[in-house]
Amino acid sequence: TLVIIMLVSQMSPKSDPIVNCSLRFFESAVGVGVGLGLRWTIERWRELRQRLLHLGASSDGAAVDMDTMPLRWGHIKVVMVASLGQLTGGALSTLVGVVLPLMLLFTHRDLSSAMQGVVAATSLVGIMVGSIVIGTLSDRHGYLRYFRLSPAMILLGSVVALFSSGVHSLIVGLLLMGLGVGGGYSLDADYISEIMPRRWRLFMVGVAKASSAIGNVVMAFVCFYILKHWEANDHWSGLFLLISLLATVMLLSSIRFAESPGFLLAHSEREQAERSVRYFLGSDVTIGELGSEVVASRRGRSSWRGMLRGENLRRAILCGVPWACEGFGVYGVGVFLPILVMAVGLGDGGKGVVHLASSVELTGYINLFVTLGFMAGLAVVRRSSHIRQQTLGFLLSAAGLGVLLAAHILHWDKWVMVAGFMLFELFLNAGPHLVSFILPSQVYPVADRGAGAGLAAAMGKAGAVAGVAGVPLLMKWGGVDLALMVTAAVQIAGAAVTAVLGRKVINNEWRHDR
């Protein structure tokens, strides 16, 4: 404080010494107060964390079974870290939908409909390839290294996109980001399903998937704020700094993590698996049914060719085809939502960035129903038939598109069209978008779970690629009406596959333990 007083007096010799000293000592007192407040807060947090870390511990020091124990801080931490990939993937899909119109407005006015589809689909191609390749490699070489590699790839791709000025460099960046996001998709659910207590397992897997809605909503409103206040809108590549920040958080969070207990058990490293469980949950926790599941399934591990034969083929169709159908809707509509909003005549009108900003704002409000849909789905996922939940979700989301299409053709009030968008997002995310992420962890044995989840995610992203590549072409050939009709038909097809095949693969329509 004395040194600062001396420096201020030298830099501002005309300042009043009494005022100078008073202000400096006041600043010091405030600093001390803030420091004491932070110390008190940290101490209280440590006390709460210790209670959470040892929640459900036996009073006599006996071991606790990880399958029946109550939730602890370790469970919450695993869900939070594993959900970051979903959040980043949702944010990326929304950002691509904002960047494309900016490119068309400012730097690439002659970009063809086919090339728009290529740009929009690139990250999804990366997700498709990354999910299946990294899912397979993780079953062989371990989950942890790829759990850390995935955010590093997202960060690298976002930096490439950040400094891109043309379409080709942007495509490279989007591909790298997609590979990283896809790798995370194939691992997130596995970590959660292995670590969670039995009664919370499916619910927490659903929570991780629902975090993608947070990425959608937050990115939409952040982009709206930037478009309203950022004058250099032609520098669209700067928006990818937002993905860089998310990837950095993902990478830092994955450093203090441990190897998958299921992978270690599958490779006969029980001691390491027990150490991993204790790292996540506490020193008094023992491996539960995971050990017996892995031992039983290890003998029947399938080859890559075996993943597409017999029972595994039915599993792949049930998990992958409906995922592809909902991916067509989620990404075909989601990525181009600002453009679709403008195409049906919604927004405040205007031209250029003003119209785009208005459509992005409305996109943010529509995306709130993505979050509400996930919340509604999570509220019933532990008590409902997942096959029925997914089937009804497909049918009701198609009905929402029907309302939107009728309102547009018959020139009904614009709020009816908004309601159609919202119904579509609500039921698509309450049903298939949530359940399709859960099913692989239910139907595949532990030894094949990474590859099975990766295969299903790859099929899902193939549908998403078809959606984002096809929607611009459909709008070119038949306008927004054709795009909406095809999307609704795909959702109905997803309902049919789920209803017909689901009962054969999942006996008695899997119900999770209450």
SELOGU-736542 format. One record per residue (C-alpha): residue number from 1; residue in one letter; chain; x, y, z. Coordinates in steps of 0.25 Angstrom, whole numbers, plus 2048, in hexadecimal, padded with zeros to 3 digits. Each point is the difference from the previous one (the first is absolute). Example, Ala and Ser with C-alpha at 12.3 -4.5 7.8 and 13.67 -1.06 7.14 Angstrom:
[1,"A","A",[831,7EE,81F]]
[2,"S","A",[806,80E,7FE]]
***
This chain:
[1,"T","A",[800,800,800]]
[2,"L","A",[80B,80A,803]]
[3,"V","A",[807,7FD,7F3]]
[4,"I","A",[7F3,802,7F9]]
[5,"I","A",[7FF,80E,807]]
[6,"M","A",[80E,804,7FC]]
[7,"L","A",[7FD,7FC,7F2]]
[8,"V","A",[7F3,808,7FF]]
[9,"S","A",[807,80C,806]]
[10,"Q","A",[80B,7FF,7F6]]
[11,"M","A",[7F7,7FE,7F4]]
[12,"S","A",[7F5,80B,805]]
[13,"P","A",[808,80A,808]]
[14,"K","A",[7F4,809,801]]
[15,"S","A",[7F7,7F6,807]]
[16,"D","A",[7FC,802,80E]]
[17,"P","A",[809,7F8,809]]
[18,"I","A",[7F5,7FD,80A]]
[19,"V","A",[7F6,7FC,7F5]]
[20,"N","A",[80B,7F7,7FA]]
[21,"C","A",[803,7F9,80D]]
[22,"S","A",[7F2,7FF,804]]
[23,"L","A",[7FC,7F9,7F3]]
[24,"R","A",[80C,7F7,800]]
[25,"F","A",[7FE,7FB,80E]]
[26,"F","A",[7F1,7FF,7FD]]
[27,"E","A",[803,7F7,7F4]]
[28,"S","A",[80A,7F8,809]]
[29,"A","A",[7F4,7FE,80A]]
[30,"V","A",[7F7,7FB,7F5]]
[31,"G","A",[80A,7F7,7FB]]
[32,"V","A",[802,7FA,80E]]
[33,"G","A",[7F1,7FE,801]]
[34,"V","A",[7FE,7FA,7F3]]
[35,"G","A",[80C,7F6,803]]
[36,"L","A",[7FA,7FC,80E]]
[37,"G","A",[7F2,7FE,7F9]]
[38,"L","A",[807,7F7,7F5]]
[39,"R","A",[807,7F8,80B]]
[40,"W","A",[7F3,7FE,808]]
[41,"T","A",[7F9,7FC,7F3]]
[42,"I","A",[80B,7F6,7FC]]
[43,"E","A",[7FF,7FA,80E]]
[44,"R","A",[7F1,7FF,800]]
[45,"W","A",[801,7F9,7F2]]
[46,"R","A",[80B,7F7,805]]
[47,"E","A",[7F7,7FB,80B]]
[48,"L","A",[7F4,7FE,7F7]]
[49,"R","A",[809,7F9,7F6]]
[50,"Q","A",[805,7F6,80B]]
[51,"R","A",[7F2,7FD,804]]
[52,"L","A",[7FC,7FE,7F2]]
[53,"L","A",[80C,7F7,7FD]]
[54,"H","A",[7FC,7F7,80C]]
[55,"L","A",[7F1,800,7FF]]
[56,"G","A",[7FA,7F3,803]]
[57,"A","A",[80D,7FB,807]]
[58,"S","A",[7FE,7F5,80A]]
[59,"S","A",[801,804,80F]]
[60,"D","A",[809,7F4,803]]
[61,"G","A",[809,803,7F4]]
[62,"A","A",[7FB,7F4,7F8]]
[63,"A","A",[801,800,7F1]]
[64,"V","A",[7F5,806,7F7]]
[65,"D","A",[7FB,7FA,7F3]]
[66,"M","A",[801,809,7F5]]
[67,"D","A",[7F3,7FB,7FA]]
[68,"T","A",[7F7,803,80C]]
[69,"M","A",[807,80C,806]]
[70,"P","A",[7FA,80E,800]]
[71,"L","A",[805,80B,7F7]]
[72,"R","A",[80D,806,804]]
[73,"W","A",[808,80C,7FB]]
[74,"G","A",[808,7F6,7F8]]
[75,"H","A",[7F4,7FC,7F8]]
[76,"I","A",[7FC,80F,7FD]]
[77,"K","A",[80E,803,7FC]]
[78,"V","A",[800,7F4,7F6]]
[79,"V","A",[7F3,805,7FA]]
[80,"M","A",[804,80E,7FF]]
[81,"V","A",[80D,7FD,7F9]]
[82,"A","A",[7FA,7F5,7F7]]
[83,"S","A",[7F5,80A,7FC]]
[84,"L","A",[80A,80B,7FB]]
[85,"G","A",[801,7F8,7F2]]
[86,"Q","A",[7F1,800,7FE]]
[87,"L","A",[7FF,80F,804]]
[88,"T","A",[80B,803,7F6]]
[89,"G","A",[7FA,7F8,7F5]]
[90,"G","A",[7F3,808,802]]
[91,"A","A",[807,80D,800]]
[92,"L","A",[807,7FC,7F3]]
[93,"S","A",[7F4,7FD,7F9]]
[94,"T","A",[7F9,80D,803]]
[95,"L","A",[80D,808,7FD]]
[96,"V","A",[800,7F9,7F2]]
[97,"G","A",[7F2,805,7FE]]
[98,"V","A",[804,80E,803]]
[99,"V","A",[80D,800,7F8]]
[100,"L","A",[7FA,7FB,7F3]]
[101,"P","A",[7F6,80C,7FE]]
[102,"L","A",[80C,80A,804]]
[103,"M","A",[808,7FA,7F5]]
[104,"L","A",[7F5,801,7F6]]
[105,"L","A",[7FE,80F,804]]
[106,"F","A",[80E,805,800]]
[107,"T","A",[80B,7F7,7FB]]
[108,"H","A",[7FA,7F4,7F7]]
[109,"R","A",[7F4,806,7FA]]
[110,"D","A",[801,7F6,7F4]]
[111,"L","A",[801,7F3,809]]
[112,"S","A",[7F7,7F6,7FA]]
[113,"S","A",[7F6,7F8,807]]
[114,"A","A",[808,7F3,7FE]]
[115,"M","A",[80C,807,806]]
[116,"Q","A",[7F8,805,80C]]
[117,"G","A",[7FC,7F2,803]]
[118,"V","A",[80E,7FC,7FF]]
[119,"V","A",[805,80A,80A]]
[120,"A","A",[7F4,7FD,80A]]
[121,"A","A",[802,7F1,7FF]]
[122,"T","A",[810,800,802]]
[123,"S","A",[800,800,80F]]
[124,"L","A",[7F5,7F5,800]]
[125,"V","A",[808,7F8,7F6]]
[126,"G","A",[80C,802,80A]]
[127,"I","A",[7F6,7FC,80C]]
[128,"M","A",[7FC,7F3,7F8]]
[129,"V","A",[80E,7FC,7FD]]
[130,"G","A",[806,804,80E]]
[131,"S","A",[7F5,7F9,808]]
[132,"I","A",[802,7F2,7F9]]
[133,"V","A",[80F,801,7FF]]
[134,"I","A",[803,805,80E]]
[135,"G","A",[7F5,7F7,805]]
[136,"T","A",[807,7F4,7FA]]
[137,"L","A",[80E,804,804]]
[138,"S","A",[7FC,804,80E]]
[139,"D","A",[7FB,7F1,802]]
[140,"R","A",[80E,7FC,7FD]]
[141,"H","A",[809,80A,805]]
[142,"G","A",[7F9,807,80C]]
[143,"Y","A",[7F5,80B,801]]
[144,"L","A",[809,80A,808]]
[145,"R","A",[80A,804,7F5]]
[146,"Y","A",[7F4,802,7F6]]
[147,"F","A",[7F8,807,80A]]
[148,"R","A",[80C,80A,801]]
[149,"L","A",[803,800,7F1]]
[150,"S","A",[7F2,804,7FC]]
[151,"P","A",[7FF,80E,806]]
[152,"A","A",[80F,802,7FB]]
[153,"M","A",[7FA,7FD,7F2]]
[154,"I","A",[7F5,80A,802]]
[155,"L","A",[809,80A,804]]
[156,"L","A",[809,7FF,7F4]]
[157,"G","A",[7F5,800,7F7]]
[158,"S","A",[7FA,80C,806]]
[159,"V","A",[80D,807,7FF]]
[160,"V","A",[801,7FD,7F1]]
[161,"A","A",[7F2,805,7FE]]
[162,"L","A",[803,80C,808]]
[163,"F","A",[80B,804,7F6]]
[164,"S","A",[7F9,7FC,7F4]]
[165,"S","A",[7FC,809,7F5]]
[166,"G","A",[7FA,7F7,7F6]]
[167,"V","A",[7F7,7F4,7FE]]
[168,"H","A",[80B,7F5,7FF]]
[169,"S","A",[808,804,80D]]
[170,"L","A",[7F2,801,807]]
[171,"I","A",[7FD,7F2,7FB]]
[172,"V","A",[80D,7FB,806]]
[173,"G","A",[7FD,806,80D]]
[174,"L","A",[7F2,7FB,801]]
[175,"L","A",[805,7F2,7FD]]
[176,"L","A",[80A,800,80B]]
[177,"M","A",[7F5,805,80A]]
[178,"G","A",[7F6,7F6,7FB]]
[179,"L","A",[80B,7F5,802]]
[180,"G","A",[802,804,80F]]
[181,"V","A",[7F1,802,803]]
[182,"G","A",[7FD,7F2,7FA]]
[183,"G","A",[80B,7FA,809]]
[184,"G","A",[7FA,806,80C]]
[185,"Y","A",[7F2,7FB,7FC]]
[186,"S","A",[805,7F1,800]]
[187,"L","A",[806,802,80E]]
[188,"D","A",[7F7,809,808]]
[189,"A","A",[7F5,7F6,802]]
[190,"D","A",[809,7F5,803]]
[191,"Y","A",[807,807,80B]]
[192,"I","A",[7F3,804,806]]
[193,"S","A",[7F9,7F3,7FF]]
[194,"E","A",[80C,7F9,807]]
[195,"I","A",[802,80A,80C]]
[196,"M","A",[7F1,803,803]]
[197,"P","A",[7F8,7F8,80B]]
[198,"R","A",[7F6,7F7,7F9]]
[199,"R","A",[7F4,808,803]]
[200,"W","A",[806,80D,7FA]]
[201,"R","A",[807,7FA,7F4]]
[202,"L","A",[7F7,802,7F5]]
[203,"F","A",[7FB,80E,805]]
[204,"M","A",[80E,805,801]]
[205,"V","A",[803,7FB,7F2]]
[206,"G","A",[7F4,808,7FC]]
[207,"V","A",[805,80C,808]]
[208,"A","A",[80D,800,7F8]]
[209,"K","A",[7F8,800,7F3]]
[210,"A","A",[7F7,80B,804]]
[211,"S","A",[80C,809,802]]
[212,"S","A",[801,801,7F1]]
[213,"A","A",[7F3,809,801]]
[214,"I","A",[808,809,809]]
[215,"G","A",[80A,802,7F6]]
[216,"N","A",[7F5,803,7F5]]
[217,"V","A",[7FA,80A,809]]
[218,"V","A",[80C,807,805]]
[219,"M","A",[807,801,7F3]]
[220,"A","A",[7F3,805,7F9]]
[221,"F","A",[7FF,80C,80A]]
[222,"V","A",[80F,803,800]]
[223,"C","A",[800,801,7F1]]
[224,"F","A",[7F3,809,800]]
[225,"Y","A",[808,809,80A]]
[226,"I","A",[80C,800,7F7]]
[227,"L","A",[7F8,803,7F4]]
[228,"K","A",[7F9,80C,806]]
[229,"H","A",[80D,806,806]]
[230,"W","A",[80B,7FB,7F7]]
[231,"E","A",[802,809,7F4]]
[232,"A","A",[80A,7F7,7F9]]
[233,"N","A",[7F6,7F6,7FC]]
[234,"D","A",[808,7FC,7F4]]
[235,"H","A",[80B,7FA,809]]
[236,"W","A",[7F7,7F4,803]]
[237,"S","A",[80C,7F7,803]]
[238,"G","A",[802,807,80D]]
[239,"L","A",[7F3,7F9,805]]
[240,"F","A",[808,7F3,801]]
[241,"L","A",[808,806,80C]]
[242,"L","A",[7F3,7FC,808]]
[243,"I","A",[803,7F1,7FC]]
[244,"S","A",[80F,802,804]]
[245,"L","A",[7FC,804,80E]]
[246,"L","A",[7F7,7F4,802]]
[247,"A","A",[80A,7F7,7FA]]
[248,"T","A",[80A,806,80A]]
[249,"V","A",[7F7,7FD,80C]]
[250,"M","A",[7FE,7F2,7FB]]
[251,"L","A",[80F,7FD,7FF]]
[252,"L","A",[803,806,80D]]
[253,"S","A",[7F4,7F8,807]]
[254,"S","A",[805,7F3,7F9]]
[255,"I","A",[80E,801,806]]
[256,"R","A",[7FC,7FC,80E]]
[257,"F","A",[7F8,7F4,7FC]]
[258,"A","A",[802,7F1,801]]
[259,"E","A",[800,7F4,7F6]]
[260,"S","A",[7F2,7F9,7FE]]
[261,"P","A",[7FE,7F5,80B]]
[262,"G","A",[7F9,7F7,7F6]]
[263,"F","A",[80B,801,7F6]]
[264,"L","A",[80A,7FC,80B]]
[265,"L","A",[7F7,7F4,804]]
[266,"A","A",[7FF,7FC,7F2]]
[267,"H","A",[80F,7FF,7FF]]
[268,"S","A",[801,7F8,80D]]
[269,"E","A",[806,80C,808]]
[270,"R","A",[7F7,7FF,80C]]
[271,"E","A",[809,807,809]]
[272,"Q","A",[801,80C,7F7]]
[273,"A","A",[7F1,800,7FE]]
[274,"E","A",[7FE,800,80F]]
[275,"R","A",[80A,80C,801]]
[276,"S","A",[7F9,807,7F5]]
[277,"V","A",[7F2,7FF,808]]
[278,"R","A",[807,805,80D]]
[279,"Y","A",[805,80C,7F8]]
[280,"F","A",[7F2,803,7FB]]
[281,"L","A",[7F8,7FD,80C]]
[282,"G","A",[808,7FE,80D]]
[283,"S","A",[809,7F6,807]]
[284,"D","A",[7F4,7F9,806]]
[285,"V","A",[7FA,7FC,7F3]]
[286,"T","A",[801,7F2,7FA]]
[287,"I","A",[7FC,7FC,7F2]]
[288,"G","A",[7F2,7FA,7FF]]
[289,"E","A",[7FA,7F8,7F4]]
[290,"L","A",[809,807,7F6]]
[291,"G","A",[80A,7F6,803]]
[292,"S","A",[7F7,7F4,7FD]]
[293,"E","A",[7FA,806,7F4]]
[294,"V","A",[80E,802,7FA]]
[295,"V","A",[805,7F2,803]]
[296,"A","A",[7F3,7FB,7FA]]
[297,"S","A",[801,808,7F3]]
[298,"R","A",[80F,800,7FE]]
[299,"R","A",[7FF,7F1,7FB]]
[300,"G","A",[7F6,805,7F6]]
[301,"R","A",[807,80C,7FA]]
[302,"S","A",[7FC,802,7F2]]
[303,"S","A",[809,803,7F4]]
[304,"W","A",[7FD,80C,7F7]]
[305,"R","A",[7F9,7F7,7F6]]
[306,"G","A",[7F8,7F9,80C]]
[307,"M","A",[7FB,80E,804]]
[308,"L","A",[7F7,7FF,7F3]]
[309,"R","A",[7FB,7F2,802]]
[310,"G","A",[7F5,7F9,807]]
[311,"E","A",[7FC,806,80D]]
[312,"N","A",[80A,80B,7FE]]
[313,"L","A",[7FA,804,7F3]]
[314,"R","A",[7F2,801,806]]
[315,"R","A",[806,809,80B]]
[316,"A","A",[807,808,7F6]]
[317,"I","A",[7F3,803,7F8]]
[318,"L","A",[7F8,803,80C]]
[319,"C","A",[80B,80A,806]]
[320,"G","A",[805,805,7F3]]
[321,"V","A",[7F4,802,7F6]]
[322,"P","A",[7F7,808,80A]]
[323,"W","A",[80C,808,804]]
[324,"A","A",[802,803,7F1]]
[325,"C","A",[7F2,804,7FE]]
[326,"E","A",[800,80A,80C]]
[327,"G","A",[80E,805,7FC]]
[328,"F","A",[7FA,804,7F3]]
[329,"G","A",[7F6,808,807]]
[330,"V","A",[809,805,80B]]
[331,"Y","A",[80B,805,7F7]]
[332,"G","A",[7F8,802,7F3]]
[333,"V","A",[7F7,80A,807]]
[334,"G","A",[809,804,80B]]
[335,"V","A",[80C,804,7F8]]
[336,"F","A",[7F7,808,7F6]]
[337,"L","A",[7F6,805,80A]]
[338,"P","A",[804,80F,7FE]]
[339,"I","A",[7FF,7FE,7F1]]
[340,"L","A",[7F2,7F8,802]]
[341,"V","A",[7FB,80B,809]]
[342,"M","A",[803,80A,7F5]]
[343,"A","A",[7FA,7F7,7F5]]
[344,"V","A",[7F3,7FF,807]]
[345,"G","A",[7FF,80F,802]]
[346,"L","A",[802,801,80F]]
[347,"G","A",[809,80A,807]]
[348,"D","A",[7FF,80F,800]]
[349,"G","A",[803,802,7F1]]
[350,"G","A",[80B,809,7FB]]
[351,"K","A",[80C,7FC,7F8]]
[352,"G","A",[80E,7FB,802]]
[353,"V","A",[805,7FF,80E]]
[354,"V","A",[7F4,806,806]]
[355,"H","A",[7F7,7F5,7FB]]
[356,"L","A",[80A,7F5,803]]
[357,"A","A",[801,805,80E]]
[358,"S","A",[7F1,800,802]]
[359,"S","A",[800,7F2,7FB]]
[360,"V","A",[80B,7FB,809]]
[361,"E","A",[7F9,806,80C]]
[362,"L","A",[7F3,7F9,7FC]]
[363,"T","A",[809,7F3,7FE]]
[364,"G","A",[805,802,80F]]
[365,"Y","A",[7F1,800,805]]
[366,"I","A",[7FD,7F4,7F8]]
[367,"N","A",[80C,7F9,805]]
[368,"L","A",[7FB,802,80E]]
[369,"F","A",[7F6,7F5,7FD]]
[370,"V","A",[80B,7F7,7FD]]
[371,"T","A",[804,801,80E]]
[372,"L","A",[7F1,7FF,805]]
[373,"G","A",[7FF,7F3,7F7]]
[374,"F","A",[80C,7FA,807]]
[375,"M","A",[7FB,804,80E]]
[376,"A","A",[7F3,7F9,7FC]]
[377,"G","A",[806,7F4,7FB]]
[378,"L","A",[809,7FF,80C]]
[379,"A","A",[7F4,801,809]]
[380,"V","A",[7FA,7F3,7FB]]
[381,"V","A",[80C,7F9,7FB]]
[382,"R","A",[802,7F7,80C]]
[383,"R","A",[7F1,7FC,801]]
[384,"S","A",[7FC,7FF,7F1]]
[385,"S","A",[802,7F6,7F5]]
[386,"H","A",[80C,806,7F8]]
[387,"I","A",[7FA,7F9,7F3]]
[388,"R","A",[7F3,807,802]]
[389,"Q","A",[806,80D,804]]
[390,"Q","A",[809,801,7F3]]
[391,"T","A",[7F4,7FB,7F7]]
[392,"L","A",[7F7,80B,806]]
[393,"G","A",[80B,80A,7FF]]
[394,"F","A",[802,7FE,7F1]]
[395,"L","A",[7F1,800,7FD]]
[396,"L","A",[7FD,80D,808]]
[397,"S","A",[80C,807,7FA]]
[398,"A","A",[7FB,7FD,7F3]]
[399,"A","A",[7F3,806,804]]
[400,"G","A",[807,80D,804]]
[401,"L","A",[806,801,7F2]]
[402,"G","A",[7F2,7FD,7FA]]
[403,"V","A",[7FB,80C,808]]
[404,"L","A",[80B,809,7FB]]
[405,"L","A",[7FE,7FB,7F2]]
[406,"A","A",[7F1,803,800]]
[407,"A","A",[802,80D,807]]
[408,"H","A",[80A,804,7F5]]
[409,"I","A",[7F7,7FB,7F4]]
[410,"L","A",[7F3,806,805]]
[411,"H","A",[806,80D,805]]
[412,"W","A",[7FC,7FE,80E]]
[413,"D","A",[805,80A,80B]]
[414,"K","A",[80F,7FF,802]]
[415,"W","A",[7FF,7FC,80E]]
[416,"V","A",[7FA,7F3,7FB]]
[417,"M","A",[80D,7FD,7F8]]
[418,"V","A",[808,803,80D]]
[419,"A","A",[7F7,7F6,807]]
[420,"G","A",[803,7F6,7F6]]
[421,"F","A",[80F,802,801]]
[422,"M","A",[7FF,7FF,80F]]
[423,"L","A",[7F8,7F4,800]]
[424,"F","A",[809,7F9,7F7]]
[425,"E","A",[80C,803,809]]
[426,"L","A",[7F9,7FD,80C]]
[427,"F","A",[7FC,7F2,7FC]]
[428,"L","A",[80C,7FC,7F8]]
[429,"N","A",[809,803,80C]]
[430,"A","A",[7F7,7FA,80A]]
[431,"G","A",[7FF,7F3,7F8]]
[432,"P","A",[80A,7FB,7F6]]
[433,"H","A",[80B,80A,802]]
[434,"L","A",[801,7FC,80E]]
[435,"V","A",[7FD,7F1,7FF]]
[436,"S","A",[809,7FD,7F4]]
[437,"F","A",[80C,804,809]]
[438,"I","A",[7FC,7F7,80B]]
[439,"L","A",[7FC,7F4,7F8]]
[440,"P","A",[80F,7FB,7FD]]
[441,"S","A",[804,800,80E]]
[442,"Q","A",[7F4,7F7,803]]
[443,"V","A",[800,7F6,7F5]]
[444,"Y","A",[80F,7FD,7FE]]
[445,"P","A",[809,7F8,809]]
[446,"V","A",[80B,808,807]]
[447,"A","A",[80B,7FA,7F7]]
[448,"D","A",[7F9,805,7F4]]
[449,"R","A",[7FA,80D,806]]
[450,"G","A",[80B,80A,7FA]]
[451,"A","A",[7FF,7FA,7F2]]
[452,"G","A",[7F1,7FE,801]]
[453,"A","A",[7FE,80F,805]]
[454,"G","A",[80A,805,7F5]]
[455,"L","A",[7F8,7F8,7F5]]
[456,"A","A",[7F3,805,804]]
[457,"A","A",[805,80E,801]]
[458,"A","A",[806,7FF,7F3]]
[459,"M","A",[7F3,7FB,7FA]]
[460,"G","A",[7F9,80C,807]]
[461,"K","A",[80A,80A,7FA]]
[462,"A","A",[7FE,7FA,7F2]]
[463,"G","A",[7F2,804,801]]
[464,"A","A",[804,80D,805]]
[465,"V","A",[80A,802,7F4]]
[466,"A","A",[7F4,7FC,7F7]]
[467,"G","A",[7F8,80B,807]]
[468,"V","A",[809,80B,7FF]]
[469,"A","A",[805,7FD,7F2]]
[470,"G","A",[7F2,7FE,7FB]]
[471,"V","A",[7F8,80B,806]]
[472,"P","A",[807,80B,7F8]]
[473,"L","A",[7FD,7F7,7F3]]
[474,"L","A",[7F2,7FE,804]]
[475,"M","A",[7FD,80E,802]]
[476,"K","A",[806,803,7F3]]
[477,"W","A",[7F8,7F6,7F9]]
[478,"G","A",[7F2,802,807]]
[479,"G","A",[802,80B,80A]]
[480,"V","A",[7FE,7FF,80F]]
[481,"D","A",[7F4,7F8,7FF]]
[482,"L","A",[807,7F4,7F9]]
[483,"A","A",[80B,801,80B]]
[484,"L","A",[7F5,7FF,80B]]
[485,"M","A",[7F9,7F5,7F9]]
[486,"V","A",[80C,7F7,7FE]]
[487,"T","A",[804,802,80F]]
[488,"A","A",[7F3,7FC,805]]
[489,"A","A",[800,7F4,7F8]]
[490,"V","A",[80E,7FC,805]]
[491,"Q","A",[7FA,801,80E]]
[492,"I","A",[7F5,7F7,7FD]]
[493,"A","A",[809,7F6,7FB]]
[494,"G","A",[808,801,80D]]
[495,"A","A",[7F4,7FD,807]]
[496,"A","A",[7FD,7F4,7F8]]
[497,"V","A",[80D,7F9,802]]
[498,"T","A",[800,803,80F]]
[499,"A","A",[7F2,7FA,801]]
[500,"V","A",[803,7F4,7F8]]
[501,"L","A",[80E,7FC,804]]
[502,"G","A",[800,805,80E]]
[503,"R","A",[7F7,7F5,806]]
[504,"K","A",[809,7F5,7FA]]
[505,"V","A",[80D,806,805]]
[506,"I","A",[7FC,805,80E]]
[507,"N","A",[7F7,7F5,806]]
[508,"N","A",[7F5,806,808]]
[509,"E","A",[804,80E,7FC]]
[510,"W","A",[80B,802,809]]
[511,"R","A",[7FC,808,80D]]
[512,"H","A",[80B,805,809]]
[513,"D","A",[800,7FD,80F]]
[514,"R","A",[7F9,80B,808]]
***
